Amino acid sequence: MDNHHNQNNQNNQNNYNSYPSGSGPDHSDPNHSFTPYPPTPEDRSLDRLKHSGPGIASFVIGLVSIIGYILTIFIATLAINNAIGVVTTPIQVEEIALHPAVVLALLSILVCLVLNLAGLILGVIGLVLKNRKKVFAIIGTILSGIMILAFVGLVIAGIYMI
């Protein structure tokens, strides 16, 4: 009876451990084991392209300059409103133009303009680089270019306004 009992156990173990063809994983072959990472390609052209460094720098500079413009206009407006609220006599245009807040605002706008020029140059460099993604270079070039054109447009409008 022991032989018959041992044979049944072996048959049951074989039934539990064996899979019909193709229905379960074969752990005996280490090349077919599961890994959470895709296999590394031998061909380097299949690798994903990296973002261009100058393109990322152009994008960041474009964002920083836009934030700089917004903060400059906001702070200068607050400072001038506070100065006008204190003064009880009529204010001349020259007095407003020479107000320290206006002078600092003009200087910070010029700094932002220089940043935009650097961002535009870096964006063009990022667009010219080969085997790199161009997304950040395109966005940075557009941001910097729009801000430069807006500045030039405001200067031209100011010239013809007088």
MARTI-398702 format. One record per residue (C-alpha): y, x, z. Coordinates in steps of 0.001 Angstrom, whole numbers, plus 500000, padded with zeros to 6 digits. Layout:
<atoms>
YXZ...
</atoms>
This chain:
<atoms>
500000500000500000502313502887500617501943504018497015502797500574495752505818500349498096507082503794496975506751502818493326508812499664493891511533501651495664511665504168492840511846501380490257514638499664492203516560502906492556516200503569488854517415500031488111520480500439490335521445503894489090520823503463485410523187501677483087522311500059479822523654502056476935527457502057476905527934499786479907528897502346482537530380505756483044528267508843482612529344511201485392526870513859484371529192515090481574532333516663483118534211516446479790534167512652479888535399512146483443538462510025484159541806511787484600545167510079485138546845512528482755546518512510478972544840515522477414547191518345476501547657518596472759546842521874471093549535521270468475552979521926470024554673519670467454553103516680469232555047517483472427557960515243473314561402516509472396563664517575475223567242516403475650569862518899474588571690520614477432575107520492475734574522516798474962573853515989478617576907518033479632579023516157477081577824512810478419578542513771482045581976515163481150582786511965479252581870509826482259583781512071484680586900511976482515586803508175482211586468507870485978589327510382486282591571508287484021590815505114485968591412506734489360594610508414488153596114505196486859595043503275489967596409505822492455599647506386490522600236502634490307599706502226494039602052505116494838604819503859492540604520500305493885604843501611497426607883503702496437609565500795494630608920498465497558610771500790499946613813501360497726616415498608497882618766499904495184618059499524491480615800502316490303616609504246487147613906505228484687614580508913485420613899508396489114610525506833488347609670509548485810610363512294488349608466510602491164605768512993492483603035510399491878603989510155488212604099513943487819600666514321489438599319511470487306600533513179484129598954516465485175595644514822485992595694512963482670596171516308480916593216517721482873591126514741481766592243515322478184591096518952478362587775517700479768587502515313476820588098518151474379585358520201476068583064517156476030583727516606472342582911520237471526579734520179473644578720516891472049579016518335468555577017521391469647574361519048471066574241517150467761573726520345465768570817521669467860567448521255466200564289519946467897566265518203470634566995514570471400570474513526470346571042510448472556573258512043475199575079514134472597575942511016470586577104509043473636579112511996474997580777512629471642581695508956471280583077508726474842585166511873474477586309510978470968587417507479471973589380508811474941591105511457472792591975508843470158593288506502472862595487509277474265596840510142470816597413506452470106599362506027473334601497509073472580602272507793469068603058504320470434605349505898473030607184507914470390607836504913468145608771502671471051612110504388471609
</atoms>
